[in-house]
Amino acid sequence: MKKKIAIIGAGSWGTALAKVLEENGHKPVLYSNVEDQIKEINEEHTNKMFLPNLVLSENIKATTNLKEALTNAQIVLFVLPTKVTRIVARQVSEIIEDKVILVTASKGLEQQTHKRISEILQEEIPEEKREGIVALSGPSHAEEVAVNDLTTITAASTNLDAAEKVQELFMNNYMRIYTNKDIIGVEYGAALKNIIALGAGALAGLGYGDNAKAALITRGLAEISRLGIAFGADPLTFIGLSGVGDLIVTCTSIHSRNWQAGNMIGKGHSLDEVLETVGMVVEGASTVVAACELAKEKNIELPITEAIYSVLYEHADVRNTIIELMNRDPKAEAHSKDRK
């Protein structure tokens, strides 16, 4: 059955997901407050700033009017930078009247509160207006989804019925969706892997090879798991699509904005220079702050995460920081609860 889906955010991922939904027979409406972008989508059927080689179907509509996007929508898909999600969720709550499924396809933790995206939506949109909250996450570059490359991701929710409805929305011959009830683990994996991707990019920028990359990914996954489990995640989630899967793709691809940012830092650029050059949100740069604060709260050791924070915000030298990491006291790889 054809559904109207309001996609809040017309960046690369929101646009790619609109393409998938339209090809699956649904009615996606992209919302953005950038008038020139909306005009381009509606008149030229392109979104060149974010996906320069993609031609969109004329069936994909876009609007700067949030009420127009939300009217009669059965699904509301949030694809926004974490820092503006709460503000927009509040606006959405004031407009919608009937119950909708809320889907988050963003990856990050809110500054100060350290809340996951689903928690923000839960706080800002009352229960009587939502059928369920689903996190859509996994190894997925918008650039590849836009050209129908094979992609598998996860729809996670404590409401399995809502997760299955989202699964059905997106499934086709190039996109496969798995359901997962551990939304905590899925969201922590999605947010924290961006930090490790910054480190992977920095290693590449410094000229380190595959051995270093593999070490970072593996030990980075240990840190992601350690923090996520402390907040109630299922350990098995981190060896799935939204854990190791998303970590691999983000740490090994030039499509990743976080990898690109880390690569520039490894080559000697400051964080301010990097953010200006990349021109799009680098979620790992803000998530690392939240992760370090959460680790301190729970007394959890995250040496890689802390090292990346020190490079970004304390002007630590990248090479010296790596040497310090390598020269830490010897430890066992497998650890029990009393080992870190």
C-alpha positions as CSV (number, residue, x, y, z in Angstrom):
1,M,0.0,0.0,0.0
2,K,1.4,3.4,-1.0
3,K,2.4,5.6,2.0
4,K,3.3,9.2,2.3
5,I,6.6,9.7,4.1
6,A,7.8,13.1,5.3
7,I,11.6,13.2,5.2
8,I,12.8,15.9,7.5
9,G,16.2,16.9,6.0
10,A,17.2,17.0,2.4
11,G,20.9,16.2,2.6
12,S,22.6,13.3,0.9
13,W,21.1,10.5,3.1
14,G,17.6,12.0,3.1
15,T,17.7,12.3,-0.7
16,A,19.0,8.8,-1.2
17,L,16.3,7.4,1.1
18,A,13.6,9.4,-0.8
19,K,14.8,7.7,-4.0
20,V,14.5,4.3,-2.4
21,L,11.0,5.0,-1.1
22,E,9.8,6.4,-4.5
23,E,11.2,3.3,-6.3
24,N,9.3,1.1,-3.8
25,G,6.0,2.9,-4.8
26,H,5.7,5.3,-1.9
27,K,5.2,9.1,-1.8
28,P,8.3,10.7,-0.2
29,V,8.2,14.5,0.5
30,L,11.5,16.1,1.4
31,Y,11.5,19.0,3.8
32,S,14.3,21.7,4.0
33,N,14.4,25.3,5.0
34,V,16.8,26.1,2.1
35,E,14.6,27.6,-0.6
36,D,17.1,27.3,-3.5
37,Q,17.6,23.6,-2.7
38,I,13.9,22.9,-2.7
39,K,13.4,24.8,-6.0
40,E,16.2,22.7,-7.5
41,I,14.7,19.4,-6.4
42,N,11.2,20.3,-7.7
43,E,12.2,22.0,-11.0
44,E,15.5,20.3,-12.0
45,H,15.1,17.0,-10.1
46,T,18.6,17.2,-8.7
47,N,20.3,17.9,-5.4
48,K,23.8,18.7,-6.7
49,M,25.3,20.0,-3.5
50,F,24.8,16.6,-1.8
51,L,24.5,14.0,-4.6
52,P,25.8,15.7,-7.8
53,N,25.4,12.8,-10.2
54,L,21.8,11.8,-9.2
55,V,18.7,12.5,-11.2
56,L,15.6,12.2,-9.1
57,S,12.2,11.0,-10.1
58,E,9.6,13.8,-10.8
59,N,7.4,12.0,-8.2
60,I,9.8,13.1,-5.4
61,K,8.4,16.4,-4.1
62,A,10.1,18.9,-1.8
63,T,8.9,21.8,0.3
64,T,10.0,24.5,2.7
65,N,6.6,24.2,4.5
66,L,6.8,21.7,7.3
67,K,3.1,21.5,7.7
68,E,2.7,20.6,4.0
69,A,5.4,17.9,4.4
70,L,3.6,16.4,7.5
71,T,0.0,16.6,6.4
72,N,-1.4,13.0,5.9
73,A,2.1,11.5,6.4
74,Q,2.1,8.1,8.0
75,I,5.8,8.0,8.6
76,V,8.1,10.9,9.7
77,L,11.8,10.3,8.9
78,F,14.3,12.5,10.7
79,V,17.6,12.9,8.8
80,L,19.0,15.9,10.5
81,P,22.2,17.0,12.3
82,T,21.9,15.9,15.9
83,K,22.2,19.5,17.2
84,V,18.9,20.6,15.5
85,T,16.9,17.5,16.0
86,R,15.2,18.6,19.3
87,I,14.1,21.9,17.9
88,V,12.6,20.4,14.7
89,A,11.0,17.5,16.7
90,R,9.2,20.1,18.8
91,Q,7.9,21.8,15.7
92,V,6.8,18.4,14.3
93,S,4.9,17.7,17.5
94,E,2.9,20.9,17.2
95,I,1.7,20.0,13.7
96,I,1.0,16.3,13.6
97,E,-2.4,15.2,15.0
98,D,-2.6,11.4,14.2
99,K,-0.2,8.7,15.3
100,V,2.8,8.3,13.1
101,I,5.8,6.1,13.0
102,L,8.9,8.2,13.8
103,V,12.1,7.0,12.2
104,T,15.6,8.4,12.8
105,A,18.3,7.9,10.2
106,S,20.7,10.3,11.9
107,K,23.8,9.2,14.0
108,G,24.9,11.1,17.0
109,L,24.5,12.1,20.6
110,E,23.1,15.4,21.8
111,Q,25.5,17.7,23.5
112,Q,25.0,18.4,27.2
113,T,22.2,15.9,27.6
114,H,24.1,13.0,25.9
115,K,20.7,11.7,24.7
116,R,20.3,9.4,21.7
117,I,18.1,10.6,18.8
118,S,15.3,8.3,19.8
119,E,15.3,9.6,23.3
120,I,15.0,13.2,22.0
121,L,12.0,12.2,19.8
122,Q,10.4,10.4,22.8
123,E,10.8,13.5,25.0
124,E,9.6,16.0,22.4
125,I,6.7,14.1,20.7
126,P,4.1,12.7,23.1
127,E,3.1,9.1,23.1
128,E,-0.4,9.8,21.8
129,K,1.2,11.1,18.6
130,R,3.6,8.3,17.9
131,E,3.0,4.7,16.9
132,G,6.6,3.8,17.5
133,I,10.2,5.1,17.2
134,V,12.6,3.2,14.9
135,A,16.3,3.8,14.4
136,L,17.4,3.0,10.8
137,S,21.1,2.4,10.8
138,G,24.0,0.4,9.4
139,P,26.8,0.4,6.7
140,S,25.3,2.7,4.1
141,H,26.8,5.5,2.1
142,A,24.2,7.7,0.4
143,E,26.4,7.9,-2.7
144,E,26.2,4.1,-3.1
145,V,22.5,3.7,-2.2
146,A,21.8,6.4,-4.8
147,V,23.2,4.2,-7.6
148,N,21.4,1.0,-6.3
149,D,24.6,-0.6,-4.8
150,L,23.8,-3.5,-2.5
151,T,23.1,-2.3,1.0
152,T,22.0,-4.0,4.2
153,I,20.9,-2.0,7.3
154,T,19.0,-2.4,10.5
155,A,15.5,-1.1,11.7
156,A,15.7,-1.1,15.4
157,S,12.9,-0.5,17.9
158,T,11.4,-1.8,21.1
159,N,8.2,-1.9,19.1
160,L,8.8,-4.8,16.7
161,D,5.6,-4.1,14.8
162,A,6.9,-0.6,13.9
163,A,10.3,-1.9,13.0
164,E,8.7,-4.5,10.7
165,K,6.7,-1.7,9.0
166,V,9.8,0.3,8.3
167,Q,11.6,-2.9,7.1
168,E,8.8,-3.4,4.6
169,L,9.0,0.2,3.4
170,F,12.6,0.1,2.4
171,M,13.1,-3.6,1.3
172,N,13.9,-4.2,-2.4
173,N,16.4,-6.0,-4.6
174,Y,19.3,-3.8,-3.6
175,M,18.4,-2.8,-0.1
176,R,17.9,-5.4,2.6
177,I,16.6,-4.5,6.1
178,Y,16.9,-6.5,9.2
179,T,14.9,-5.8,12.4
180,N,16.5,-5.5,15.9
181,K,14.9,-4.8,19.2
182,D,18.1,-3.3,20.7
183,I,17.6,0.3,19.8
184,I,20.1,1.4,22.5
185,G,22.9,-0.7,21.0
186,V,22.1,0.3,17.4
187,E,22.1,4.0,18.2
188,Y,25.3,3.9,20.3
189,G,27.1,1.9,17.5
190,A,25.9,4.4,14.9
191,A,27.0,7.5,16.9
192,L,30.3,6.2,18.3
193,K,31.7,4.7,15.1
194,N,32.0,8.3,13.7
195,I,34.7,9.0,16.4
196,I,36.7,6.0,15.3
197,A,36.4,7.0,11.7
198,L,38.1,10.3,12.5
199,G,41.0,8.3,13.8
200,A,41.1,6.0,10.8
201,G,41.2,9.1,8.5
202,A,44.0,10.5,10.6
203,L,46.1,7.3,10.3
204,A,45.6,7.4,6.5
205,G,46.6,11.1,6.4
206,L,49.8,10.2,8.3
207,G,50.6,7.4,5.9
208,Y,50.0,4.4,8.1
209,G,48.9,1.2,6.4
210,D,46.4,-1.6,6.8
211,N,47.9,-3.0,10.0
212,A,47.2,0.2,11.8
213,K,43.7,0.5,10.3
214,A,42.8,-3.0,11.4
215,A,44.1,-2.3,14.9
216,L,42.1,0.9,15.2
217,I,38.9,-0.6,14.0
218,T,39.2,-3.6,16.3
219,R,40.1,-1.8,19.4
220,G,37.7,1.0,18.5
221,L,34.9,-1.6,18.4
222,A,36.0,-2.7,21.9
223,E,35.5,0.9,23.1
224,I,32.1,1.3,21.4
225,S,30.9,-2.0,22.9
226,R,32.2,-1.1,26.4
227,L,30.4,2.2,26.5
228,G,27.2,0.9,24.9
229,I,26.9,-2.0,27.2
230,A,27.3,0.3,30.2
231,F,24.1,2.0,29.1
232,G,22.1,-1.2,28.5
233,A,23.0,-2.3,25.0
234,D,23.1,-6.0,24.0
235,P,26.7,-7.0,23.4
236,L,25.7,-9.0,20.3
237,T,24.5,-5.8,18.6
238,F,28.0,-4.6,18.2
239,I,29.0,-7.5,16.0
240,G,26.1,-6.8,13.7
241,L,25.3,-4.3,10.9
242,S,25.0,-1.2,13.1
243,G,28.2,-2.2,15.0
244,V,31.1,-3.7,13.2
245,G,29.4,-3.3,9.8
246,D,28.9,0.4,10.1
247,L,32.4,0.8,11.7
248,I,34.1,-0.9,8.7
249,V,32.4,1.1,6.1
250,T,32.9,4.4,7.8
251,C,36.6,3.7,8.6
252,T,37.6,2.6,5.2
253,S,35.8,4.8,2.7
254,I,36.5,8.2,1.2
255,H,32.7,8.7,1.1
256,S,32.7,9.1,4.9
257,R,32.8,12.7,6.0
258,N,34.3,11.7,9.3
259,W,37.1,9.8,7.5
260,Q,37.7,12.8,5.3
261,A,37.9,15.1,8.3
262,G,40.3,12.8,10.1
263,N,42.4,12.5,7.0
264,M,42.8,16.3,6.8
265,I,43.7,16.4,10.5
266,G,46.4,13.7,10.0
267,K,47.8,16.0,7.3
268,G,48.1,18.9,9.7
269,H,44.9,20.9,9.4
270,S,43.1,22.3,12.4
271,L,39.5,21.2,13.3
272,D,38.2,24.6,12.2
273,E,39.9,24.3,8.8
274,V,38.5,20.8,8.4
275,L,34.9,21.7,9.2
276,E,35.0,24.7,6.8
277,T,36.4,22.6,4.0
278,V,34.2,19.5,4.4
279,G,31.2,21.9,4.4
280,M,28.8,19.3,5.9
281,V,28.2,18.0,9.4
282,V,31.0,15.9,10.9
283,E,29.1,14.2,13.7
284,G,32.2,12.5,15.2
285,A,33.7,15.9,16.2
286,S,30.8,16.6,18.5
287,T,30.1,13.0,19.5
288,V,33.6,12.6,20.9
289,V,32.8,15.3,23.5
290,A,29.7,13.5,24.6
291,A,31.4,10.1,24.6
292,C,34.3,11.4,26.9
293,E,31.8,12.9,29.3
294,L,29.7,9.7,29.4
295,A,32.9,7.6,30.0
296,K,33.9,9.8,32.9
297,E,30.4,9.5,34.3
298,K,30.6,5.7,34.2
299,N,34.3,5.5,35.0
300,I,35.0,3.7,31.7
301,E,38.4,3.8,30.0
302,L,38.3,4.8,26.3
303,P,41.9,5.5,25.4
304,I,41.3,5.9,21.6
305,T,38.3,8.2,22.1
306,E,40.2,10.2,24.6
307,A,43.2,10.5,22.3
308,I,41.0,11.8,19.5
309,Y,39.4,14.3,21.8
310,S,42.9,15.6,22.8
311,V,43.9,16.0,19.2
312,L,40.7,17.9,18.3
313,Y,40.2,20.1,21.3
314,E,43.5,20.2,23.2
315,H,45.8,20.6,20.2
316,A,47.8,17.4,20.9
317,D,50.2,16.4,18.2
318,V,48.7,13.5,16.2
319,R,51.9,11.5,15.9
320,N,52.9,11.9,19.5
321,T,49.4,10.9,20.6
322,I,49.6,7.7,18.6
323,I,53.0,6.8,20.1
324,E,51.5,7.4,23.6
325,L,48.7,5.0,22.8
326,M,51.1,2.4,21.6
327,N,53.2,2.7,24.7
328,R,50.4,2.3,27.2
329,D,50.9,-0.4,29.9
330,P,50.5,-4.0,28.6
331,K,46.9,-5.4,28.8
332,A,45.1,-8.6,28.0
333,E,42.9,-8.4,24.9
334,A,39.9,-10.2,26.4
335,H,38.7,-8.6,29.5
336,S,36.3,-9.4,32.3
337,K,34.2,-6.8,34.1
338,D,37.2,-5.8,36.3
339,R,39.5,-5.3,33.4
340,K,39.5,-2.4,30.9
